[in-house]
Amino acid sequence: MNETQATETQTKRTEATETQTVRTQATVTQPTETQITEAKTTFIGRLFTLVGSLIFLIGSIISAIVGYQAYVNLLEQASSST
């Protein structure tokens, strides 16, 4: 095999590799309709989970404040009646 044939063979191998790489990248970057639907469903589910957690946290804080106020009121009533 002479030098020209070796260069042509190497060029063909490089082009084949580049073509395969481009095809692989195209496949990876284009999600299917099913993947998009699953991603939307997952996103909505996570939003519901986040909102539910925030509502629970806010409710817990409110109940702690109300409980503390009731405790303080009871202490004031007990100290004023004695």
N, C-alpha and C positions, 0 to 999 in steps of 0.2 A: 504494500500500500504506500503510495507516495504521499508527499506532504499536502498536496491539494485535496486528495481524497480524504485524508485524515481531518483536514479543516472543514470540509463539507459535512462529514459525518458528525463532527462536534457541533457544527452550526445547526444541523437537523435535530440533534439531541437537545440542544438549548431551546430551540423553537418549540419542540414537543413539550418540554418541561414548562415553559412559559405558558403555553396554551392550556396545559392541565392546571396550572396554578390559577389562571384567569377563570377557568370553569369552576374550580373549587371555590374561589372567592365569590363568584356570582351565585352559587348555590347557598353559601353561608349568609350572604347579605339580603336575600329575598325570602322573608318568612312566608309560610303558607297561610291560607285562610284559617285553617284549624289552629295554628299557632297563635294567630292574632286574636281569635275568639277566646282561646284559653288564657292569653295574657290579659285581655279585658276582664274576664271573669275573675281571675286572680286579683287584679288590681281593685275591682269593686269589693271583693271579699275582704281585702286588707283595709280598705277605707272603712267598711262597716265595723271591722274589729277595732280600728283606731278610734272611731267616733264612740263606740260603745265603751271603750276603756276610758276615754276622756269624760264621758258622762258619769261613769262610776266614780272616777276620781273627784269630780266636782261635787257629786252627791255625798261622798265621804267627808270632804272638807266642810260642806254645809252642815252635815249632821254633827261633826265634831264641834263646830262653832256653837250650834244650838245647844248641844249637851253641856258645853262649858258655861254658857250663859245661864242655863237652868241650874247648874251646880252653884254658881256665884249667887244667884237669886236665893237659893235655899240657904246658903251660908249667911246671907244678909238677914233673912227672916229669922233664922235661928239665933243670931247674935242680938237682934233687936228685941226679941221676945223675952230674953233672959235678963 
